[in-house]
Amino acid sequence: MPAPTISPCPAADAIPRAAWERLAPPGHPFLNADFLGIVERHGAAGPACGWQAQHLVARDGAGSVVGLLPLYVRSNSHGDFIHDWSWAGAYRQLGRAYYPKLLSGLPHTPATGPRLLVADGPGQPAIRRALIDSALDLARQSGASSWHVAFPEAGNRQALAEAGLLTSHNVQFQWQAGDCREFDDYLASFTAEKRRKVRAERRRVANSGLAIAVCHGDEIDPAEWPALHALYASTFEKFGNYPVFSAACLAELAASLGRRLVAFIARDGKQAVAVSLCFRSDEALYGRYWGCRGDYHSLHFELCFYQGIAYCLRHGLQRFEPGAGGEHKIARGFTPTLVHSCHWLRDPAMHQLLGRHLAAQGDAVAAYRDQAAGHLPFRCEPVTPVTNL
């Protein structure tokens, strides 16, 4: 098979929709022209927020798209979740520029999945390698300090490692359905003390007078998005951060993704007072954003965790990834799970130094994962730690 031709594309929605549909996982809420195109057009993944799309597109001799690699030129590290702030600091102390860097990943979304989008077949390894080599060439030619691939799945991770990229390690807390079919089945696996605590938290919300609604994107009145957006934005403002998604962006995502967007909304009468915004594939629910007006006991746990678990059980989803961080998730049954990113630094000495650091980090992260798993609420012991594939 002749080598594919690789070219950059400055916008996700400039790539033929048929190519996304053919090469990305079916029903994926993030790897599609809708999600990426919308967040780029509305600026959440635009230059003002430090993102400049340079997606790599592989074409065969007939001009058909045979491979895609989402890729952005980054002028900061907000919203990519690879935790490289200290690396940027090290460059700064040496009087060198860490930005721009290149990033292949999902804007504002720490979800593991494919990054080298290539159809199965005998030509897959060659197309993958051509995309990797083109990204490395772009990093060298553009003067970027580095190229990072955020949360690639195992197959992609192996191909990246074979090309010389380093692997970093982190822990997320993820829920696994197992054999449970209903929420009570799930709670039955808890110790008595932990089970009582969850039931008490849910009872407080049930007795609060609030009404909880589960709405998909195509079920939300467009006129309600400014109020829901205000709740989402309040969380960022509380901690001095910038809410990159506008109300118009969320409304367009809801309209375009339809049932791939899921909102758990608490209302006091007709007024929304809290919301948890999630996305879903055919097998997983991804928790993303939470906002609340007022002080309601246990409402965060109800909307961000318990409603999501119940939704997964009703809809046959096997996994719930509520986002980065949060050891409080362990007590609700979210298992510590290893996740990974891959990295290449243009400077050979810095690349070697980072490699030694990441090797030591990997052992420490795995030990933390094992220690955290010992605090899960389940009756069965021992708990088997999880690695995200």
Phi, psi and omega in degrees: 000126178300151180297138179289159174267130182249132178220148178278152178228129188276006180201138181297322183278003171272349176275135182308133180303323180299329179291315176301314183295327182279326190258332181274158178301136180302133176074010180292133185283343186246324183273073179201164181295332181294301184298305184295318180297319182292314182292333175287313182296324182274000174091351178297330173237051181238176184303324182297333178258010176089022179237131173227111185295134172217053184300138180265131183240124178260130179235145176276185183298336179271359179089003179282143178285123182241357179196148178223144173224103175302131184208138180229144166275124185249137175253004173202186181243013179291128172085010176249347168063022178265000172056052181252020181300321181292329177293317177298321178296322179296317177299317182296319179296332178274001181075027183239161183264125175271328178256142008282153171235165174254143180223128169255111183180186182257123182302127174061029188215098182274060183248130178289141179177183179292144174240325174269098187270101183222135180292151176297148179150172184297335181272359186302311182301320181293321180291317176303312183295323178296321177294317179297312181298323180292322177295319178295319177297319179297319179298317180293313186289329183276348183081012177295147181288335194192166171229131182235142175241110187273120172058051175284150175291171190301316181298315176296319182299321179295316179297322179291320178297320179296334178272002175101004178283148178272158181243128172257163187228144175210176180236131167244162179249115188234145179266137178241133186292321185060226181263005183290145178237338179223161183298322179296326174298318180297312180296331180296341179277353180277160168293159184302317182296314181292324178296317178298322181295315179297316180297323178294319178296317180292325180294321178300318179291317180298328181269003185281345184090355178281148175257131180256126178241142174251116185232134171275166185305320182280002178253359182264128177298124180307331181291345181273348186296324175302320179291319179293321178297322179298323176294313178302314183293330183298327179295316179294317181295326179301324183256013177073023179255168184257125177279104190284337181273125176276167176299320180294323178296313180297320180296320179289322175300316180298315182293322184279319183276337177059241184285357174280349172251133182232128179240130172257114190242130173257129182237140171255101191069237179263354185267127174288126180246348178201150179211144169238118182261127182229167172231160182217150168253197178282348183231346186219152172250136181242111176282135185234306190224145181226141174208149184211142173249112181107180183240104183239119184300125173071004183293325178300314180297321182295310185283323186272337184238298190292318177296323178294317178298314180299322178297314179302317181294321179294324188257005176073024176278141187266347187213146176229115179252101185275010176110187185278154172072180170095078178294340177298344179290335183301316183294344178262006173095017178270118189281134175297127190229129178288133173232161190220153168226164183236149191215142173226126177253133186296325179281118184301321181293319179292324178297317180293318179297316179295324179300318179293320179297315184290329177297316178291322180299322182301318179295318182293319180293318179297321178295320177296318177303314181294319180294318181295325180298336178290351181255009177295154188274002188285152180287326186284138177227148356277163175272131179275119177298159186242142170246128180287121179272000000 
